[in-house]
Amino acid sequence: MGLLLKIFIPLLGLALAFYFYPAPENFSEEMLRGKRVIVTGASSGIGEQMAYHLARMEAHLLLTARTEAKLQKVVEQCLKLGAASARYVSGSMEDTAFPEVVVKEAENTWGGLDMLILNHIGYSRFNYFNGDVGHVRKLLEINFLSYVAMTVSALPMLKESGGSIVVISSMAGKIGSPFTAPYSATKFALDGFFSSLRHEFNIDKVNVSITVCVLGYINTENAMRAVSHAIRNTPAPKEECALEIIKSGVLRQRELHYPPWSVGSLVLLRDIAPNFLDSLVRSNYNVENIR
Ligand code: NAP
């Protein structure tokens, strides 16, 4: 028993250290210079911040979201920051034809694509599930099916460039949490679909990386407006989050956990102590503030 503990505990320590601190690979901003990148949901929040980082790194940018006036401003700012080029296409991902329109725009403009960053989400109430199946269906279209459709359209170009797909997901796509049932369903769907696709790429030797980004609470305006009254956590900064996403994509990591400690430890607890995790999750909410 003593010998077992002597061997088991250091091994567990090593496994945890490896889990939380994977070997750092070298990231340099030059890796993005001249790369052709699509960012969806780029008119605000994390998507907007990713556009600014990529602009500073001198990438070519194609941005998309619904609100044209906001996209225009983001594009102007990207050009000031040094983007190799920047343009936008506005439209809603609820429209099933729109994902292909965006990818076609990239093909017509650049004749290829290096990175597809799928980040947009449709609006969903932060509250008890009210039985609205139509809303779940609509959210699946925006948050999940459009991601699949963009991937299908972009894949020939990504195969040619040996490019990357970056999928923005959430803690709510790894562990169940209250008041987000439709949103959470769409994020679990992303994890299932893209983790399965990654296997197939590997088996088939398709040189396209898939990075699933599992994010905790981030201080974007929309997220703070929706949940700050109900969540006790302090949100992490959107600028740093955006940079970590870009790094994980270009380094072709399978998953990003951001912020690393809080997301990493909750995902680990999910597998070893699910009941404890459930009570921990519930204790993080001011339930009396949910109407
Ligand atoms: P955000 O600020 O609300 O940005 C959402 C983006 O999606 C906007 O550009 C919005 O622009 C666009 N959008 C909304 N509806 C759309 C539609 N129907 N068709 C096309 N585009 C649409 O969100 P965020 O907080 O930055 O979140 C970005 C990503 O991080 C999301 O995938 C989210 O799930 C994930 N995440 C965020 C947090 C957080 O705490 N912030 C936590 C975990 C995961 P328009 O309104 O102009 O269309």
Residues whose N, C-alpha, C, O or C-beta is under 5 A from the ligand:
A	BS01	NAP	G41 A42 S43 S44 G45 I46 G47 A65 R66 T67 G91 S92 M93 E94 N119 H120 I121 G122 Y123 I142 I168 S169 S170 M171 L215 G216 Y217 I218 T220 N222 A223
